Every structure is written in C-alpha cells, then in structure tokens.
Amino acid sequence: MSPTASDGAPLDVIAMSLRRERARTGLSLTEVAKRAGIAKSTLSQLESGTGNPSVETIWALCVALDVPFSRVVEPERPRVQVIRSGSGPTVFAEHADYACTLLSSCPPGARRDVYLIRAEPGKPRLSDPHMSGIVEHIVLSAGRAKVGPLDEPVELLPGDYICYPGDVPHIFEALEPGTYGVEIAEYT
C-alpha cells in the first residue's frame, strides 16, 4: 500500500504528477518552488514521494504549474491510442532484415500480463471494467476485429495496435474467421 497525503491521494501519484507537470512546463525545480511560494527542498521531497503535502501546498503547486488540482492527486487516465501497421517509431537492424517498432514503453513500477487472444466471428467478447488503472494493449496478428472501449471501439487489421483503459466496459469482436492477436494487460 502506498503512503498517502493525510490518508488521501497516494504520495507516489502526487510525486509522479508533479514531475510530469514540471517537465511539461519546462520549468526548473527552483522556478516552480518560487512560483508556488515553497522551499525548493520541499518540492524536491514531494517529487521524490517522501514529503507529506498539505492541501494548500498542492493548490499552490497547481497554480504554479497551471493545472487543475485533480491532475496532481489522481492517477493519469490513459487515452485510446491506435498505431496502424507500418506506423510508429521504427528502428532497423544494420545487417538483417529486421525492424523494431516501439508500441508502448513500460512506465516505472508497472506490471504486465501478456496473452494470445483467439476469437471467431459471432457473439463479441464484452468485458466489464477490470480493476482501476488497468490498461490493455492489443496488436492484431490475423483476421479483423472491433476492439476497445464499448463506446468507441476501433476496427483493427493485422499489424494494427490499440491501447485503451481496461477499467471501462470494453469489447473484442472478431469480424473474420481465424482472428488472433497479442494482448498485454498493464497494471499500474
């Protein structure tokens, strides 16, 4: 169990959020602390997850970073991301016919399960929301499928990649016989 700020938001979420938002703004530790009216050492402790911020300190940091309070105290919610076959950052081998495409880098502290999914046309697999914070990644290997959040599924072809929150109702519907793919369930 993560330590919490006065039994509220987990300190690791606050720490990660502060680092992310400070990096987004391009501001130094010194500048953010100055704008928030707190000591640089306090901000450093908060970004390392060892401080115990008051609500006033968090609000001051939110104002300094120009973000809503919730953006600092709640885990970042993943968005749907699709990478079509042939797209994405690709690196090629020098002496072999080999290409490596990065689909999703592993965030610090993440845990993952990898599955081979096989499905046939007919009744779709409708999944209830899983535990909070789970993210599902799927690369379709063969066939054709409708995959993703129930309210915005995406049709995938072989080689396509999708990433979506698994803690909302979602679907995997095979549209052709012999449909299969690889699923990575990421628990953060």
ROBAVO-520545 format. One line per 2 residues: number of its first residue (from 0); for each residue x, y, z of N, C-alpha, C, O. Coordinates in pm, whole numbers. Layout:
ROBAVO-520545
NUM = X Y Z X Y Z X Y Z X Y Z ~ ...;
END
This chain:
ROBAVO-520545
0 = 84 -118 0 0 0 0 88 124 0 182 133 80 ~ 61 219 -87 139 342 -95 107 433 21 -8 442 64;
2 = 210 504 72 180 605 172 92 712 108 94 731 -14 ~ 13 781 191 -77 881 137 -57 1015 204 -3 1023 315;
4 = -101 1120 137 -101 1254 194 -224 1266 281 -335 1281 231 ~ -204 1259 413 -314 1268 509 -426 1170 475 -543 1206 475;
6 = -388 1045 447 -482 939 413 -568 971 291 -684 931 285 ~ -514 1042 194 -585 1077 72 -516 1020 -49 -505 898 -63;
8 = -468 1108 -137 -403 1066 -260 -269 999 -229 -195 1048 -144 ~ -236 889 -297 -107 824 -277 8 919 -310 4 990 -410;
10 = 110 919 -225 225 1008 -246 296 980 -377 349 1073 -439 ~ 300 852 -420 368 822 -546 293 884 -664 356 922 -763;
12 = 160 893 -656 82 957 -762 112 1107 -764 132 1165 -871 ~ 114 1168 -646 145 1311 -638 287 1336 -690 308 1429 -768;
14 = 383 1254 -649 521 1271 -692 533 1259 -844 594 1345 -908 ~ 474 1156 -901 480 1134 -1046 411 1249 -1120 461 1297 -1222;
16 = 297 1293 -1068 222 1402 -1132 301 1532 -1130 305 1605 -1230 ~ 364 1562 -1017 443 1685 -1009 562 1681 -1105 590 1779 -1173;
18 = 630 1567 -1112 744 1554 -1206 696 1568 -1350 758 1638 -1431 ~ 584 1502 -1382 529 1506 -1518 491 1649 -1556 526 1696 -1665;
20 = 421 1718 -1468 374 1852 -1499 487 1954 -1503 484 2046 -1584 ~ 587 1937 -1418 702 2028 -1422 779 2007 -1552 824 2104 -1613;
22 = 795 1881 -1595 863 1853 -1722 783 1911 -1839 841 1963 -1934 ~ 651 1901 -1831 566 1954 -1937 585 2104 -1953 588 2155 -2065;
24 = 599 2175 -1842 615 2321 -1849 756 2363 -1883 778 2475 -1928 ~ 854 2273 -1862 993 2307 -1887 1054 2394 -1778 1161 2451 -1796;
26 = 985 2404 -1665 1034 2488 -1555 1128 2409 -1464 1114 2288 -1448 ~ 1224 2479 -1407 1317 2416 -1313 1250 2396 -1178 1145 2455 -1149;
28 = 1310 2312 -1097 1265 2289 -960 1261 2423 -885 1164 2452 -814 ~ 1366 2502 -901 1375 2632 -834 1262 2724 -875 1200 2789 -790;
30 = 1233 2731 -1006 1130 2822 -1056 991 2781 -1008 913 2867 -967 ~ 959 2652 -1012 827 2607 -966 812 2635 -816 707 2682 -773;
32 = 915 2605 -738 909 2631 -593 888 2779 -566 808 2817 -481 ~ 960 2864 -639 947 3009 -623 805 3054 -655 745 3130 -578;
34 = 750 3008 -767 614 3047 -809 509 2999 -708 407 3065 -688 ~ 535 2883 -646 440 2827 -550 458 2883 -409 373 2863 -322;
36 = 570 2953 -388 596 3009 -256 635 2904 -153 604 2917 -35 ~ 704 2798 -200 750 2693 -109 901 2676 -126 959 2725 -223;
38 = 962 2608 -32 1106 2584 -40 1136 2483 -151 1059 2390 -176 ~ 1250 2503 -216 1294 2410 -320 1309 2270 -262 1276 2171 -328;
40 = 1359 2259 -138 1376 2128 -74 1241 2059 -53 1232 1936 -61 ~ 1136 2136 -25 1001 2079 -8 954 2019 -140 903 1907 -143;
42 = 971 2095 -248 929 2044 -379 1010 1920 -416 955 1824 -470 ~ 1138 1921 -388 1223 1805 -417 1174 1682 -342 1168 1573 -398;
44 = 1138 1700 -215 1084 1588 -135 952 1538 -194 930 1418 -203 ~ 866 1631 -233 736 1591 -289 755 1515 -420 686 1416 -443;
46 = 847 1560 -504 871 1491 -632 936 1354 -612 927 1269 -700 ~ 1001 1333 -499 1060 1202 -472 965 1112 -393 998 997 -365;
48 = 848 1165 -358 748 1084 -288 773 1072 -139 714 986 -73 ~ 860 1157 -83 891 1147 60 828 1258 142 828 1250 265;
50 = 774 1360 79 708 1468 153 564 1431 186 513 1330 139 ~ 501 1512 268 360 1492 303 290 1625 286 274 1700 383;
52 = 246 1656 163 195 1789 134 57 1817 194 -27 1728 206 ~ 38 1943 232 -94 1988 273 -174 2022 148 -118 2034 39;
54 = -303 2039 164 -386 2076 50 -343 2214 -1 -349 2240 -121 ~ -301 2302 90 -257 2435 49 -132 2427 -38 -120 2501 -136;
56 = -39 2340 -2 83 2323 -81 51 2268 -219 105 2314 -320 ~ -38 2170 -224 -75 2113 -354 -143 2219 -440 -114 2230 -559;
58 = -233 2298 -381 -301 2404 -457 -200 2505 -510 -208 2546 -626 ~ -103 2545 -426 -2 2641 -469 78 2586 -587 109 2658 -682;
60 = 112 2457 -581 185 2394 -691 100 2387 -817 151 2405 -928 ~ -28 2360 -801 -119 2355 -917 -126 2491 -985 -126 2499 -1108;
62 = -133 2597 -905 -135 2731 -962 -3 2759 -1033 -3 2813 -1144 ~ 109 2723 -971 240 2746 -1031 257 2669 -1162 322 2717 -1256;
64 = 198 2550 -1169 210 2465 -1288 94 2485 -1386 95 2429 -1496 ~ -5 2565 -1345 -123 2593 -1429 -198 2465 -1466 -229 2441 -1583;
66 = -228 2385 -1363 -304 2261 -1383 -414 2251 -1277 -400 2307 -1168 ~ -523 2181 -1307 -627 2160 -1206 -576 2070 -1093 -487 1987 -1113;
68 = -632 2087 -975 -595 2009 -857 -601 1859 -885 -510 1785 -845 ~ -706 1814 -953 -724 1671 -979 -610 1613 -1061 -580 1494 -1050;
70 = -547 1695 -1143 -438 1646 -1230 -316 1604 -1148 -233 1526 -1195 ~ -306 1655 -1025 -192 1622 -940 -224 1509 -843 -134 1432 -808;
72 = -348 1496 -799 -379 1397 -695 -442 1269 -748 -452 1170 -675 ~ -485 1268 -874 -542 1146 -933 -446 1089 -1034 -378 1163 -1104;
74 = -439 955 -1044 -353 895 -1146 -398 940 -1285 -517 957 -1310 ~ -300 959 -1374 -332 998 -1511 -409 885 -1578 -369 769 -1570;
76 = -519 918 -1642 -602 819 -1709 -551 798 -1851 -534 895 -1926 ~ -527 676 -1888 -480 653 -2025 -588 688 -2127 -708 675 -2101;
78 = -543 730 -2243 -635 759 -2352 -622 649 -2456 -525 574 -2457 ~ -720 642 -2543 -713 544 -2652 -604 588 -2747 -597 705 -2786;
80 = -519 495 -2786 -411 522 -2880 -411 410 -2983 -415 292 -2947 ~ -408 444 -3109 -403 345 -3218 -279 371 -3301 -253 485 -3340;
82 = -202 266 -3328 -88 276 -3419 -116 177 -3531 -120 56 -3510 ~ -135 229 -3649 -164 144 -3765 -38 72 -3811 74 122 -3794;
84 = -58 -45 -3870 53 -122 -3923 135 -35 -4018 81 33 -4104 ~ 267 -39 -4000 356 43 -4083 381 180 -4025 459 257 -4082;
86 = 317 214 -3912 336 343 -3848 412 324 -3717 438 211 -3676 ~ 446 432 -3653 513 427 -3524 663 440 -3539 717 423 -3648;
88 = 732 472 -3428 877 489 -3432 947 355 -3455 938 266 -3371 ~ 1015 342 -3568 1075 214 -3607 1226 228 -3621 1277 326 -3674;
90 = 1298 126 -3572 1443 118 -3583 1475 -9 -3661 1418 -114 -3636 ~ 1568 3 -3758 1604 -110 -3843 1740 -164 -3806 1828 -88 -3764;
92 = 1759 -295 -3821 1888 -358 -3796 1984 -326 -3910 1942 -306 -4023 ~ 2114 -321 -3879 2214 -287 -3979 2242 -402 -4074 2262 -381 -4194;
94 = 2244 -528 -4021 2287 -642 -4104 2180 -749 -4120 2212 -863 -4154 ~ 2055 -715 -4096 1949 -815 -4108 1821 -747 -4154 1804 -626 -4140;
96 = 1732 -827 -4210 1600 -777 -4249 1513 -781 -4124 1434 -874 -4105 ~ 1527 -680 -4041 1465 -678 -3909 1428 -534 -3875 1509 -443 -3892;
98 = 1305 -515 -3827 1259 -383 -3784 1192 -396 -3649 1118 -492 -3624 ~ 1218 -301 -3562 1160 -299 -3428 1077 -172 -3413 1131 -62 -3424;
100 = 948 -186 -3388 859 -71 -3371 815 -63 -3226 755 -157 -3173 ~ 845 49 -3162 803 70 -3024 654 101 -3023 609 198 -3085;
102 = 578 19 -2952 435 41 -2940 399 108 -2808 312 195 -2804 ~ 466 66 -2699 437 123 -2569 555 97 -2477 594 -18 -2456;
104 = 612 204 -2422 721 186 -2326 663 156 -2189 554 202 -2156 ~ 734 81 -2110 687 39 -1978 709 151 -1877 823 191 -1852;
106 = 601 202 -1817 619 305 -1715 682 246 -1589 668 127 -1562 ~ 752 329 -1511 814 279 -1388 712 215 -1296 602 268 -1277;
108 = 747 102 -1238 660 36 -1142 542 -38 -1201 458 -88 -1127 ~ 533 -47 -1332 419 -115 -1395 437 -266 -1392 549 -317 -1389;
110 = 325 -337 -1394 325 -483 -1404 241 -517 -1526 143 -449 -1556 ~ 280 -623 -1595 209 -659 -1717 187 -808 -1726 268 -888 -1679;
112 = 75 -845 -1788 47 -982 -1828 32 -980 -1979 -21 -885 -2036 ~ 79 -1085 -2046 73 -1094 -2192 -13 -1213 -2229 4 -1322 -2173;
114 = -106 -1194 -2322 -199 -1300 -2362 -202 -1314 -2513 -186 -1215 -2585 ~ -224 -1433 -2562 -256 -1458 -2702 -408 -1472 -2707 -464 -1559 -2641;
116 = -474 -1388 -2783 -620 -1387 -2793 -660 -1449 -2926 -613 -1407 -3032 ~ -746 -1548 -2922 -802 -1608 -3044 -952 -1590 -3038 -1014 -1616 -2934;
118 = -1012 -1547 -3147 -1157 -1523 -3149 -1213 -1553 -3287 -1143 -1539 -3388 ~ -1336 -1592 -3291 -1406 -1620 -3416 -1530 -1530 -3423 -1581 -1487 -3320;
120 = -1578 -1503 -3544 -1699 -1420 -3558 -1816 -1482 -3484 -1821 -1603 -3462 ~ -1909 -1400 -3447 -2026 -1443 -3371 -2047 -1346 -3258 -2034 -1225 -3275;
122 = -2079 -1400 -3142 -2103 -1315 -3027 -1971 -1250 -2982 -1872 -1320 -2961 ~ -1969 -1115 -2968 -1846 -1048 -2926 -1816 -1074 -2779 -1906 -1105 -2701;
124 = -1689 -1060 -2741 -1649 -1069 -2600 -1668 -931 -2540 -1592 -839 -2571 ~ -1769 -915 -2455 -1795 -791 -2385 -1738 -805 -2245 -1777 -895 -2171;
126 = -1647 -718 -2209 -1582 -724 -2078 -1631 -613 -1989 -1639 -497 -2029 ~ -1664 -649 -1866 -1695 -549 -1764 -1565 -480 -1727 -1457 -534 -1754;
128 = -1572 -363 -1664 -1449 -294 -1623 -1367 -382 -1528 -1420 -447 -1439 ~ -1236 -381 -1550 -1143 -451 -1462 -1102 -356 -1350 -1159 -248 -1337;
130 = -1004 -396 -1269 -960 -312 -1158 -916 -175 -1208 -873 -160 -1322 ~ -927 -76 -1122 -893 62 -1155 -748 73 -1200 -658 15 -1138;
132 = -726 147 -1307 -592 173 -1355 -538 76 -1457 -430 100 -1513 ~ -608 -34 -1485 -558 -131 -1583 -568 -72 -1724 -666 -5 -1759;
134 = -465 -98 -1804 -461 -53 -1944 -439 -178 -2028 -355 -261 -1996 ~ -515 -191 -2137 -498 -305 -2227 -436 -258 -2358 -476 -156 -2414;
136 = -338 -335 -2404 -270 -311 -2532 -296 -434 -2618 -279 -547 -2570 ~ -335 -414 -2742 -359 -528 -2832 -294 -500 -2967 -310 -392 -3024;
138 = -222 -600 -3017 -171 -599 -3154 -243 -713 -3225 -231 -829 -3185 ~ -317 -680 -3329 -389 -783 -3404 -292 -853 -3499 -222 -787 -3576;
140 = -287 -984 -3492 -194 -1062 -3574 -257 -1113 -3702 -193 -1116 -3807 ~ -384 -1154 -3695 -453 -1208 -3814 -601 -1180 -3802 -654 -1164 -3692;
142 = -668 -1173 -3917 -812 -1150 -3918 -845 -1003 -3914 -769 -918 -3961 ~ -962 -976 -3856 -1012 -838 -3844 -1098 -836 -3720 -1173 -931 -3695;
144 = -1089 -728 -3641 -1165 -724 -3516 -1203 -581 -3481 -1135 -485 -3519 ~ -1313 -569 -3406 -1354 -443 -3347 -1314 -451 -3200 -1360 -540 -3128;
146 = -1228 -356 -3154 -1166 -366 -3022 -1165 -228 -2956 -1150 -126 -3023 ~ -1180 -227 -2823 -1162 -103 -2748 -1277 -76 -2654 -1360 -164 -2629;
148 = -1284 47 -2601 -1394 83 -2512 -1528 63 -2584 -1539 89 -2704 ~ -1627 16 -2510 -1758 -15 -2569 -1818 105 -2642 -1888 89 -2742;
150 = -1791 226 -2592 -1849 345 -2654 -1766 401 -2770 -1811 494 -2837 ~ -1646 346 -2796 -1566 392 -2909 -1470 284 -2960 -1349 307 -2963;
152 = -1522 166 -2999 -1432 61 -3050 -1373 102 -3185 -1428 186 -3256 ~ -1260 40 -3218 -1189 69 -3341 -1172 -61 -3418 -1139 -164 -3358;
154 = -1194 -58 -3549 -1171 -177 -3631 -1022 -191 -3658 -958 -98 -3707 ~ -968 -309 -3624 -826 -336 -3642 -804 -436 -3754 -885 -526 -3777;
156 = -692 -418 -3823 -645 -511 -3926 -513 -570 -3877 -455 -517 -3782 ~ -465 -677 -3938 -338 -735 -3895 -226 -631 -3888 -207 -553 -3981;
158 = -153 -632 -3776 -44 -538 -3754 -85 -411 -3682 2 -336 -3637 ~ -215 -383 -3670 -262 -263 -3601 -249 -282 -3450 -258 -394 -3398;
160 = -229 -171 -3382 -213 -168 -3235 -317 -73 -3177 -345 32 -3235 ~ -373 -110 -3062 -463 -22 -2988 -429 -31 -2840 -389 -136 -2790;
162 = -445 81 -2772 -425 91 -2628 -548 161 -2573 -590 263 -2627 ~ -608 108 -2465 -728 169 -2409 -741 132 -2261 -684 33 -2216;
164 = -816 213 -2186 -838 182 -2045 -919 54 -2031 -1024 39 -2094 ~ -871 -39 -1949 -943 -164 -1925 -1038 -154 -1807 -1106 -250 -1772;
166 = -1042 -36 -1743 -1131 -18 -1629 -1261 49 -1669 -1330 110 -1586 ~ -1294 37 -1798 -1425 78 -1852 -1478 -41 -1931 -1399 -126 -1973;
168 = -1611 -50 -1955 -1661 -161 -2037 -1593 -160 -2175 -1577 -54 -2236 ~ -1552 -280 -2222 -1481 -287 -2350 -1518 -414 -2426 -1582 -505 -2373;
170 = -1475 -417 -2553 -1519 -523 -2645 -1402 -576 -2727 -1309 -503 -2762 ~ -1408 -705 -2758 -1323 -767 -2861 -1419 -848 -2947 -1472 -950 -2902;
172 = -1441 -804 -3071 -1533 -873 -3161 -1460 -913 -3288 -1417 -828 -3366 ~ -1447 -1045 -3309 -1385 -1094 -3432 -1479 -1069 -3549 -1599 -1097 -3541;
174 = -1425 -1017 -3658 -1505 -989 -3777 -1472 -1084 -3891 -1540 -1085 -3994 ~ -1366 -1166 -3873 -1327 -1266 -3972 -1285 -1393 -3900 -1238 -1387 -3787;
176 = -1302 -1511 -3964 -1254 -1635 -3903 -1102 -1631 -3885 -1031 -1567 -3964 ~ -1053 -1698 -3783 -910 -1707 -3759 -847 -1580 -3704 -727 -1557 -3721;
178 = -927 -1496 -3638 -873 -1372 -3582 -795 -1402 -3455 -842 -1475 -3367 ~ -674 -1346 -3446 -599 -1358 -3321 -502 -1242 -3307 -465 -1175 -3404;
180 = -461 -1220 -3183 -368 -1111 -3154 -304 -1129 -3018 -333 -1225 -2946 ~ -218 -1038 -2985 -148 -1038 -2858 -205 -926 -2771 -216 -812 -2815;
182 = -240 -960 -2648 -288 -861 -2552 -189 -850 -2438 -141 -950 -2386 ~ -159 -728 -2400 -79 -701 -2281 -168 -623 -2186 -213 -513 -2218;
184 = -193 -681 -2069 -269 -612 -1965 -168 -550 -1870 -87 -621 -1809 ~ -173 -419 -1858 -77 -344 -1776 -145 -296 -1649 -246 -225 -1655;
186 = -90 -334 -1536 -144 -295 -1406 -52 -192 -1344 66 -220 -1321 ~ -104 -73 -1318 -19 31 -1259 -64 65 -1119 -3 150 -1054;
END
